[in-house]
Amino acid sequence: METWHNRLQEALHSRGLDWQDLFAQMSIEARLRKPSVYAWKPDATKRSTMMDADNSALVCKWLKISPLWLFHGRGASGL
């Protein structure tokens, strides 16, 4: 089953970025620590079930993707 975790990873790869890039961005923008960001990975052992609204807005803006696509798989992705 495809989840928002998978779509986030797809968006990162599509932009030529990786999880370290996302962590670097979110550590500056939202002062998040690595475990918080890495919990969004599809294969994380302690995976986050959701991302809060502020962080999702920052991630979607940075990656230039649609929140509706990221979280629900609907509409144009923006990729």
N, C-alpha and C positions, 0 to 999 in steps of 0.2 A: 504494500500500500504506500502510495506516495504521500508524504506529509510536507508541511511547511519547511521542515528541516531539510528535506531533499531539494525542495525548490530553492531554498537559500543557498545550498551548496551549488546547485545548477547556475544560479545567478552569479555567484563568485567566480566559478570556472568560466562562464561566458564572458565575463569582464576581464579575464586573465589575472584574477586575484585568488588568494587562498585564505585560509582561516587566520593565519598570522596577520595578514593585511587587515582583515576585519577586526581582529583584536586591537591592533595598533590604532585603528580609527576610533573604535569604541572606547578605548582607554583614554583618549583625548576628549572626545565629544561627551561621553557620559560617565567618565571615570570608573568604567567597569574593570574588574579584574579578570584575568585569563579564565578561571574556572566558570565564571558566569557566561562568557562568550562561547567557550568550548562546549558548554552544556547544550548549545543550539545545534551541534553537529549531529547528523543522522546516526552515526555509530557511537555516540557518547554513552558511556556506561551509566552515568547519572545525568540523564537527559531532561532538559527543561520542557515542560508540556506547553508553555506559552511564553511569549516575549511581551513585556509591558508596552503600553501604547507609546510612551516617549521613546523607548529604544527602537521600537518598530518603525516609528516615523523617521528617526535618524538613519536607520539601516536602509529603508526604502529610498530615502532621498539620496543617500550616498551611492547606492547601486543603481539609482534611476529605474526602479521597478515599482509595479503597482502593489499596494498592500492587499487588495482583493485577490490578485493572482497569488501572492506569497502565501497568504493564510488559507485561501479557499480553492485555489487552482482555477479560478474563473476569470474570464476577461483576458485582455492583452497583458502580457507580462511586462512589456517595456524593454525587453532584451533585444 
